[in-house]
Amino acid sequence: MGFTERKALLLAIGAAAVALTIGVIAGYYGRGESYPEPDPPKADPDISKLISDAISNVRIGENLRKLTESPHIAGRRQDEVELVNFIAESYRAAGLTTEIHPYDVLLSYPDDDDSNFVAVKLADDTLVDKSQAKEAILDESQNKPGIVNPFNAYSKSGDPEGDLVYVNYGTIEDFIAIDKKINLTGKICIARYGQIFRGDKALHAEQYKCAGLIMYSDPKDYTVPGKGVYPDDWFLPGTGAQRGTLFKRNGDPLTLHYPSIDSAWRLDEDAAPLPNIPVTPIGYDDAVKYLSKMAGDKVEEAWKGGLNITYRYGPGFDGANANSKMRMHVTTRNERKITHNVIGYIRGFDEPDRYVIVGNHRDAWVFGAMDPSSGTAAILEVARTLGEAVKGGWRPRRTIMFCAWGAEEYALIGSAEWVEEFQKVLGQRTVAYINADTVVTGRYTMDVAGSSSLKKMVFEAAKLVPNPDDDEVNAGRTNSYDTWYHVSGNKEPSMSTLGSGSDYTMFLQLTGITCLDVSYERDPALGIASYPVYHSVYETFDLVNNVVDPGFKYHQAAARIVAEMTRNLADEPLLPFDIQEYVARIKADMEVMLSQYGDAMRTNGSINTDDLVMAVDNLTASAVAFHNRLAEVDMKNALALRSANDQLMLFERAFIDKNGIEGRNQYSHVVYAPSLHNTYGGAAFPGLVDSMFEIGDATDPRWEEVRRQYSILLYHLGSAASTLEDIVPISGYSNKHSGYHFEDS
């Protein structure tokens, strides 16, 4: 049946349903009349294939070409006017109702007339070996006006100088190790990119009283021996430098926890939690000039990079350079700018007050052909296809929102301000948020991170999407799930939990909305830190078109997976959540945590870890009982169906602590949040684990905080169990071992 025929049928069914509803109500009040019950609601069984088949790889490529024509950093015209208008018009053309939400925020830029650099300062004050101010033009596709030179957003400006010290990746463990060898006070540190968020590296350098921090992309982490570099391949040339923010919180730095709207009260910039030392990135062609001159002991094996030098800790330089210092010149400055979110939505036909949200940011440090425009190009095609389906007669039960966020690269600003502004509504009405940021970072396999409650739904979506890899198809793996299963060792793929680093963060961490993040990934056997040209000038349309995904088949597959998950969440009468899967993941993570910390908790903290085991067991039992009742839900009873869906949708909200995680209250999810020293990485039981970092024996006073965090975790696990009960009385229960036990009245 085509869209037109189905449209006529649905209109007839809708009219009959209205008449039937009026009749049922009249019968109820008439006391005695009886009418047949309506059929249970069902999703259209044909719509998945119709939508998937309509998603065009050619259109995605056209979208990507348009999005990457020019550099489009947040706060400047190309991003805030040209692309805002392009995306808004694309939504409108698809039939979506469209809104634009502006926010007045603090952004950051290098001085175009006085570029950042680092250099060796000789004893006579002469500066030699200056780093390049700009990345070299290696291909005409990246030779465009408007390119912002390499910088780290929100860095403090200044001209510090001092002895150079190599701190490996700049992890907290690296700083602890080097601090035992070298007094870092007043030193200029140099760290290679990778492993952790760059803002954590800067914070560690500041905590150890470094005068400044230089970051570079080491060839060990961004190239592969024997392979070419851009423009011949996608690996990073030595002239490439990674831009990126240093801000560790989420949203506008001047309006923490609140939206940056007209009525907002703002911090003075000096009071904002911004970095207090100068930081700047360089390429490895420059880094080798400084690292090759360093004095000090040779580094351990794990600290060696891929440059053809002897890596040394420092401090300072040796030989003829023994009296020289490292000098930094950083002119980065902050500016107030307007950034915009573009929202397009399809109103739900049965439950318009339930939202399925799909989003990705729009801004890029330069061209952003992968981050973020691969995701934006795919989402625009999903929006077009779903809009056309509605025009043809499809009627999604729930409202679908498509969001193009502004200024994500700085601090997830667009999505953070929007969630802060509308958190009361979003927390009550949002079914789930699907994030599609950089949807193609390679051609190895699909990968989805997020809540385990949606794991089965994700797998089913992947099984419906044709495999974009012809070699895999020839090997008998015909759909996207087949390859994912195969590379997982012929077992069910795992889904990692979410930390931070993209626009799902505030949905999950402020409101407890269930989130997913979708992408096609590179082969981990390459051993690289990220896709190699990440945040550099070399991340161009031509690179994606010629090297990364010729034909845009992987973009198409990612878009199809996003579309099917969106359709499922918006269309299925009973939401496709599985709380038992979520609780099973909690139990597995608890066992890992106790294997690492359990003995110390019991011995030094006098903590009864059996209470945690019992709380998780109680939660497991509640989840099993809930799903048993769910299997019996009367699908013809609209109120019963709505009640069941509300419990499924709101379950994750139970893990939100109104006070936030101790010491970093921008995160509030007590079960899953970014780890303490790596904002990108997700950690289980973050408040509890944070409190045990580098903790001592039983005499360490910090064990009292551990006990407090343990109590908070137990409380939330018990609260989550209570949300799964059929009827929760307001009295007559006890809280034995954090599991709710209800007594008959």
N, C-alpha and C positions, 0 to 999 in steps of 0.2 A: 504493500500500500504506500503510495507517495505522500508527500507532505500535504498536498491539496486535499486529497481524499480524507486523510487523517484529520485535517483541520475541520472539515465538515462533520465528521463523526464525533470529534471531541466537543464541538459546539452543541451538537444534539444531545450528547451525554450530559454536558454541563447544564443545559436547560432542563433535562429530565431530573438531574440531581437536585436542582433548586426546587422544582415542583415537589419532589419526593420529600425533601427536608421540611417544606412548609406543611406537607401532609402529616409527617411524623409529629411535628410540634402540635398541630391541631388535634391529632389523635390523643396525644398525651393529656392535653388540657380538656379534651372532650370526655375522658374517662370511659373507655369502653371500645373505641375504634381500634383496629389493629391493621398494620401495614407491613409489607415485606421489608426486611432489612436491606440496606444498600449493599452492593458488592464491595469487598475490601479494595482500597486504592492500590493501583499497580503502576509501575513505571512502564513506559513504552519499550517493548523488547527489541524494537528495530533501530531505535535512535542512536545507540552506541556506534553501530557500523556506519550509519549515515553520516554522523559527525566525523568519525575517524577518516572515512574515505574522502570527505570534503576538505580536509586539512592539506594544504598545498605546500610542498617544499619550495616551489618557484616563488610563491608569494612571500614566504619567510625570507628567502634570499633578497627579494625586492625590498622588504621591510628593513633588513639589515643594511643594505646599501644606503637607504635614505637616512637611517639613524646614525650612520658613521661617516657621513659626507664631510663633517667638520669636527674639530675638537668641541666638546660640550661639557665643560666643567660647570658645576653647580654655581648659581648666582649670576651667571653671565648670559648674554642675550641668546646665544645659540641653544642653550639648554632651557632657559626659563621663558623664552618666547617662541622660537622656531619649533623646537620639539614639543613643547606643551601644546601648541596649536596643531601640529601634525597628529599627535596622539589623540587629542580631543576630537578632531575631525574624523579620524579613523573609527573611534567609538561611535560617533554620531552616524556615520555611514553604515555601520553595522546595526543600527537601530537602537543603540543603548542610550539611556538617559545619562547625561554627562554633567559633571560638576568640577569646578577647579577651586582648590582650597589653598590660599596663600598663607605663608608664615614668615615673620620677620625674625631672622636668626643671625647668629654670629658665624661667619665663615672665615677662611684663611687663605692667603695667596703669597707667593714670592714676589719680590720687587722686580718688575720686568726690566727696569733700567739699572739694577744693581744686583746681579744674580748671586745666589749662594755658591760658595766654593770652599774647598779646604786646600791647604798647601803646607809645605815644609818651610819653617822660618829659620833661616841661618843665624849664626851668632851676630852678624852685622845687620840684622833686621830685614835682609832681603828675602822675598818670598819666591820659592822655586817649586817646581813640580805641582803647579796649580791644577786642580781638577777641572774638567770641562764644565762649562756653564750649561751647555745644551747637549742633548743626545744627537749623534751624527745622523745626517740624512743618508740612509742607505738604499732607499727606494722612493720613487716619485709618489707613491700612494700615501706616504707619511710627510710629504713636503707641502704642508698647508699652513696658512696663517692661523693665529689664535692658540698655538701650543703653549701651555704653561710649563716653564722649565722645572726640572725635578726639585721636589721639596717635600717636607713632611709637615702636614697641616697642624697648626696650633703650636708649632715649635716656638720657644722663646728666641728672640733675636739677640745677636751679640757676636763678639769676636774673641772667644776664649782661646787660650793657648796653654800647652802643657805637654808632658811626656805622654807618648802614645802607649796604650795597653790594649792587647788583643783579648777579648772576652768571649770568643767562640760565638754561640748563638745568643748570648745575653740572657739565658734562662736564669731563674733564681739559683739553681744548682751551680751554674757556671760562675755566677758572681760570688757565691759562697766559697767555691773552690779557689778562685783567683784572689779573693780577699785574704786568704790564708798565706798567699805568697807575696802580695804587693799591696801597699796602702794606696787605695784608689782615690783618695781625696785630692781634688784638683787635677786629676789626670783627664786626658782625652781618651775615651774608649772607642774601639772600633769593633763592631759586631757584624757577623754575617746574617742575612735574612734567612728565615726559615724556622720551623718548629713551633714558634709561639707568635702571638700578635706583637707587632712592632711597638705598640704603645706600652706593652708590658716590658719590653727591652728598655725603653726610655725611662719608665718608672723605676726599674731596678738600678739603672745608672744614676738616677737622681738620688735614690735611697742610699747608695754607696758613695755619694758626694763627688761624683765625677763632674768635671767642668763642662763637658760636652760629650755628645755621642755621634759617631759616624756609622752609617749602616751601608752595607754593600751586598750585592748578589754574587756569591762565590760560584765559580763554574762547576764545582762539585754538586751544587744544589740546583743549577739551572741549565746545565748542558749534559750531553752524553758523549763520551769519547768516541771518536770516529764519525760522529754525526755533524752536519753542517749547522750553521746559525742563520738567523734572519738576514736577508730575505730568501735564502735558499731552503731553509727549514724553519721550524718554529722555535728552535732553541735560542737563548738570549745571547746576543753579541756583547762583547766587552764594553761597548759604549752605552749599553742600556742601564737605566737606573729606575728603581721601583719607587714611585710616589706612594703616599698613603697617610692616613691620619694617625695621630698619636693620642687622641682623646679617648679615655677609657670608659666614659659614661655614655649614656644614650640620649640623643636629642640635643636641643639647643643648649650650649654651655651656660647661657645666662638665665634660663628659665627651668631649672632642674625640677622634675616631677610635674610640671604644669605646662600647658601649651603656650607657645609664643604668639598669642593673639593680641589684638589691640589693647585689651584690658590688662595684659600681663605686667606684673612687677618683675624687674630684671636686676640681677646682680651687677655690681660694677665689674668690669672685666678683670681688674686686679684680684678680685675675690673669687673668681671662677676657678674650678679645679683643673687648671691647664698646666702643661709642663713648665718647669722652671729652669730648664737648661736648653741651650741650643742643640738642635738635632738636624742632620741633613743626610740624604742618600747620595751615593756615588756608584759608578759602574766598576766592574772588576779590572778594566784597563787602567783605571786610576788607582784602585786599591792596591794593586801589586807594587806600585811605586813607593808606597809607604810601608807595607808589610815586609817587603824585601829588605828594607833598611833597619829593621827592628833589632834591638839588643835583647838580652835576657836568655833564659833557658829555652830549649826546644820544647814545644808543646807535646802532650800525650797524643797517642794515635787518634783518638776519637775527636780531637780538636783540629786535625789537619783538614784543610780544604783542598781544592783542586788546582790551585795555582802552582806553577813550577818554581817554588821557592821553599826555603826552610821556614816553617811557621814558628814564631817565637812569642812568648808572653809579653816581652818588654820588661820594665818600662823604658821608653825612649828609644833612640837610635844608636847604632854602633859605628865604629870606625871613623871615617871622615865626617860623619854626621852626628858624632857623639854630643856636640854642643848645640844641636838644632832642636827645635820644638815643633810640635804639630800645631797648626793654626787653623781655626775655623772662622768663616765669615758668613753669618746667617742673617738675612734681611726679611725673613718671613714676617708678615703682619696680618692682623685680624681686621675684618670689615663686617659691618652689618649689611645683610642682603635679604632680598625677598626670594624665597623658594616656593615652588608650587607642587601640589599633588593633583593629579588628574584621575578622577573617579568616574567610571562608566558602569552602569548596572542594568540588569534585566530583572524586572520586578517579578517575584514569585507569584504563581497563580492560586495556590492553596494556602501557603504559609509565607506571606510576604515579609513577615517580621522575623524570619530566620534567614541568616546570611551565610553564604559560602563565598569566601573572599580569596581571590587570586591576585598576587602582586609581585612586583619587581621594581627596582629603582631605574631611573632614567639617566641620571648624571654619570659621567665618567671622568677620570683624570685627564684623558686625552681623547682618543677615538672610541675606546671601549668596545671593540668589536666582539669581544667575548664577555668581559665584565663591564657593563651589564647587558649589552645590546643583543647578545644571543638570546637571552631570556625575554627581553622586550619584543624582539621580532617574533618569537614564538607565541607570546601572550596575545599580541595583536591579531595573529592568525586564529588563535583559539576564540577570541572575542568575536571576530568576523564570522567564524563558522557557527558558533552558538547563536549569534544574532540572526544569521540566515535561517537557522533551524526554527527559531521562533517565528520568523516571517512566514515560514512554510507550514506552521501549525503545531510545533512542539510547545508544550506547556510545562516548564519546570515547576515543581511544587514550591521551591524556595527561591529567594532572591539571590542572584549571582552578582558579585561586585568584582570589577577589574580595576586594579590600582597601579598607577605609574608614579612612584614615589620620587620626591626631590631630595637632593643633598644627602643621599645615603652614604656616600663615600666619606663624608666628614664625621658622622656620628649617628648613622641611621636616622637622620634628622626628620625627613618628611614623614616616615611611618611613625616615628616616636611621637611627634607633635600631634598627629592625627589620632593615634590611640589614646594619648593623654587627653585630648579634647573630647573624645567620644567614648571614653572607657566605660561609662555607666551603661550606655546603650549596647556597646559591643560585647561587654561581659555578659549581658543577659541574653543576647540574641544571636551571637555568632556560632555557627556549627563548627567551622574549622577555617584555618588559613593555610593556603598552599603558596609557597614561595618558589619562584622560578627565576633565580638571579642569573648565574652563569650556567645555562643549561647544557652547554657542550664545552668540556675542558679536555676532551679526548674521545677516541672511538673504541674504548675497551669494553665497557659495559655500562648499563644504567645504574644509578645509585640513588637511593632515597633515604634521607635521615628524618627522624621525627618521632612522634608518639607511636609506641607499639600497639596502641588500641586500633590503629588504622593499618596495621601491617598486612592483614589478609586482604583488605581492600586494595592496597598497593599492588600486591602480587597478582590479584585478579585483573587489575587494569593492565599490568605488564603482559599478561598472557594474551590479551586481546590486541596488542600492538605488533604488527609485523616487524620482524628483525631487520634493521637497516643494513646489516653486514651480510653481503652476498656469500662470503666464505662460510659464515656461520649457518646460513640457510642451506648451503650445499652439504654441510655436515649434519643436517637433520634438525638443527635448532632454529625453528621457524619463527618464533616470537621473541620479544625482548626478554621475557622472563627466562626462557631456555638458556640464553647466554649468561644471564645473572646467576642462575642456578649452577651452571657449568663452572664458571670461574670461582664459585664459592665452594668448590670441592665436591660437586654433585650432592649438595645438601641445601636445605632452606637458607636463602641469603639472610644475613643479619642487617638490621637497620640501626645505625648509630643514633645516639641521642643528640640533641641540639645544644650547642653552647651559645655563642653569639657570633657577630660578624656579618649578619644580613638582616633583612627586614622582618623576619619571623620573631625577632628577639622580644620586642615589646608586647606583641600579641601573647606570647607564651609567658613572659616574666612579669608583666603587669596585670594581666587579666586572666591568665590560666587557660587561654584558648588553645585547643589542640592544633598543632602545626606540623607541616611537612615541608621538606626542601628537596627539590627534584633536579637531577642533572645526569648527563652522560659523562663518565669519568675517563681519565687517562690510565694507562697501565701502571700499577704501583711498582712493577719490576724496573721501571725506568729510574727509580730512586731520586726523583726530583721533588723539590719542595712544593711547587705549585705548577700550573702550566707556565712555561718558561718566560713568556713576554709579559707577564702579569704587571699591570699598571705602568707599562712603559709606552713610549711613542710608537713602538713597533706592533702594537695590538690593532691591526688594521683590517678592513674588509677584505683586501686582497689576500692577506695571510689566511683568513678563515676560508675564503672561496677557493684558494689554490692549494692549501696545505692541510688545514685542520678538518674541514668538512666539505670537500667538493661535492656539489649537488645538494647540499643541505639535507641529506637523508637522516642524519642523526638529530638535527634540529626538528625535523618533521616527527620523528619517533618520540622525542621529548614532549613536543606539543600534543601529540596524540595521547600520551600518558596523562598529561595535565588535564586535557579535555575530558577524558574518561573518568578520572577521579572527581573532577568538578561536577560532571553529569551525575555520577553516582551519589555524591553528597547532596546535590540539589534535587534529585529526582526520586530516589528510593523512599517509599513511605516509612520504612523502619531504617534508621540511620545505620550505616555499616561499621559501627564501632564494636570492638571486642575488648571488654574490660579485663577479661581473664588473661589475654595476651599482655596487657599493660602490667598487671599484677605479677605475672610470671617474670617479666623483665625486672621489676622491683626486687623480687625474691632472688634472682640471679645476681643482681648488683649488690644486694645485701650480703650474700655469701662471699663475694669478692672482697667487699669492704671489711667484713669480720675476719677473713683470712689474713688481712694486712694489719688491722688495728685491734682485733678482738682481744688478744692476750694482754696488750697494754691497757685497754679499756677496763678489763676485769682486774688486772693486777695493780696498776697504778691509779686508775680512776675509780676503783671500787664500784664499777658499773655492772649491773646484772644484764648481760646481753641477751639472756633468755627472754626478757621483756620485748626486745625488738623482734626476735623470732616469733613470739606469740602474736605480736601486733600484725606482722606480715601474714602469719597463718590465718588470723581472724579476717584480714582483708581478703585473702584468697577464698576463704569460705563464703564471705559475703558476695564476692564476684561470681562464684559458682551458683549460689542460690539465686542471685539476680538474673543470670542468664537462663537458669531453668524457668523462672517466671516469664522471662522475655519470650521464650519459645511458645508460651501459652497465651501471649497477649492477643486480645480480641482486635484483629485488624479492622473490623467494621465499626469499632467504637472509637470515634475521633478523639475523645478525651483520654482514653486509655493509651492510644498510640502516642498522643502528644506527651503524656506523662512519662512513658518509657523513653521517648526521644530526649526529653529534658534531662532525665537521669544520665543517659549516655553522653549527652553534650556537655553537661555541667560537671561530670566526674572530676576532670582534671582541675577544675577551679578549687577543689578541696585542698590542693597542695600549695595554694598561694597564702603566704604569711603577710598579714597587713603591715607588719613592721619591716619587712624585707630581710635579707640575709645580713647578719652582723658585719658591719664594716664596709658593706657595698650594697646599700639598700636600693640600688637601681634594679637588682634582681630579687625576686620574691618567691620563686618556686623552690620549695624545700627538698624536693626529690631530685630534680634535674636543673642545673644552671651552669654557667661557665665556671671553669676551675679557677682557683684563686690566682694563679700565676700565669695562666694562659686564657685570655678572653675568648679565643676561638674554640677551645676545647670544652666539651660537655663533661660534667662531673656528677656522679650520683651522690646524694646526701651532702650537698655542698657546705651548708652551715656547720654540720658535725665534722666533716673532714677538714674544713678550713681550720677549725679550732684545735685540731691535733697536729698541725704542721710544725715539724721540728720541736715537738713537745718533749719535756724531760721526764724524769721519774716521778714517783708519787709526791715528792716535795714541791713539784712545779705548781705554782698557784693557778696556772691556766687550766688545770683539770676541773676547776669549778665551772668555767665556761663550757667545757666539754659536756659536763653533766647538764648544764642548762640547754645546750643545743640538742642533746639526746632527748630531753623532755619535750622540746618543741617538735622534734621529728615524730616521737610517739603520739603526741597529740594530733598531728595532722594525719597520720596513718589511721588513727581511730576515727577522725572526722570523715575521712574518705570512705571508710567502711559504712558509716551511718548514712551517707548519701545514697547507698545502694539498697537500703531497706525499703520495703514496700510501704509501710506506714511508720513514721517515727513519732512516738509520743513525746509530749513536752515534759513529762515527768515519769518517774518510775524506772529509771535506768541507773546503772552504776558503770564506772569506767575502770573496771578491773583490767590491769595490764594493757591499757589503751585499746581494748576491744569493747564495743558497746554490747551489753547484755540486757535485753529488755524483759521485764517481768509482766506477767498477765495481771490485769487490774482485777 
